[in-house]
Amino acid sequence: MSAKNTKSVVALCRDCLTEVTQKQPVCAHCGSERMMSHPELGALTLAHIDCDAFYAAIEKRDDPSLADKPVLIGGGKRGVVSTACYVARKFGPRSAMPMYKALQMCPQAVVIKPNMAKYAEASRQVRAIFDSATPLVEPLSLDEAFLDLTGTTTLFQRSPAATLAWVAREIERQVRITVSIGLSYNKFLAKVASDLDKPRGFAVIGRNDAVSRLHDMPITRIPGVGPSLADRLKIDGFFKIGDLQSRPEEELALRYGETGAHLAHLARGQDSRRVHTERESKSISSETTFESDITAAAELRRQLWIQSERVSERLKKNELAGRSVALKLKTSKFKTISRHHRLQSPTQLAEMIFRAGEAMLLKEARGTPYRLIGIGVEDLCDAHLADQPDFFSDGPKHHAGIEKAMDAVRAKFGRKAIGKGRATKAK
């Protein structure tokens, strides 16, 4: 499916990422029944991703004997439930419930004290996968985030929906937990959608069906409608979001002030909030985990170039540059190696990023098998400071001209239309 035609995509195989323009129950390419469809699937770009029963999922991952057992993560009988796995939820326990009450409902549950260091490490792994899909990531907690995939179609030659399915697949492969995804055109609806098909779900709410999808949902689905406000709304006859939809914004604003106007907008699927990222003050990076370990320096260099191009594209898209380059390697035994290099001047060029990373890589590529490679640019600054002409060398200027020409060709004909030979795999 070409980047120009992704808006015509209406169905997607969540297993092999095949995109088609007609709804079908089974993937014609791989035979999977995990097909999803929506008339606006190829046009939506804003997502909310939530790890399924995150803490409990990590504990079950690390102890397979817990797989089919009800698990509660929390601080003992006097504490509260931090996470209840989906097996436990069948008996009634929920997050934030007093532990004693949860154990009354599910006395056979296995109670595990939280291991925050372990959860934080898994969260970092998940975040790295998010970052490899888009620089526009807004984390809400260790286990959930908003992602804006606007502009990624040209980069990956697939729709944002397909990239999200890839993200879910990579998290399952690398972190060995599942996530649920909500895709829409704003943050409120993306969050609502991510709760519709748990666990391991992928739900979509489009512009044309937002009002109808919200209509029968309880008012508590709206962010900020807690018990107190919900009770007040119910006294006034508002039980479902559809009840709010039936009243003019002016009436709700008169009754509830700014809160009323806010409720009116959300009830109609209107939310102008943007995805806010901390990336501006940190870094932009890209990494990949190999299907099998790589030892050969030539192949590691090729993979490094591919990631360098991706970082460069994101820097250019966000009008940023960086003053230092970071290389990340992970061995077959899961040992992480990090190396850093301070540049003489800021850059956003793939060539300059690659050269700095290559120098660090060649010191490490001495027969060690690696399962992951990543490259990042740190200490970010405005793009106008990048790749200034050097009095002693015209290198930056020369490479900037080449990449500008390549970017123009790719913008017109697609990412695969032109590239450097170092991206070609040796036969």
Secondary structure, 3 states (H helix, E strand, C coil): CCHHHHHHCCEEECCCCCEECCCCCCCCCCCCCCEEECCCCCCCCEEEEEECCHHHHHHHHHCHHHCCCCEEEECCCCCEEEEECHHHHCCCCCCCCEHHHHHHHCCCCEEECCCHHHHHHHHHHHHHHHHHHCCCEEEEECCEEEEECCCHHHHHCCCHHHHHHHHHHHHHHHCCCCEEEEEECCHHHHHHHHCCCCCCCEEECCCCCHHHHHHCCEHHHCCCCCHHHHHHHHHCCCCEHHHHHCCCHHHHHHHHCHHHHHHHHHHCCCCCCCCCCCHHHCEEEEEEEEEEEECCHHHHHHHHHHHHHHHHHHHHHCCEEEEEEEEEEEECCCCEEEEEEEEEEEECCHHHHHHHHHHHHHHHCCCCCEEEEEEEEEEEEEHHHCCCCECCECHHHHHHHHHHHHHHHHHHHCHHHCCCHHHCCCC
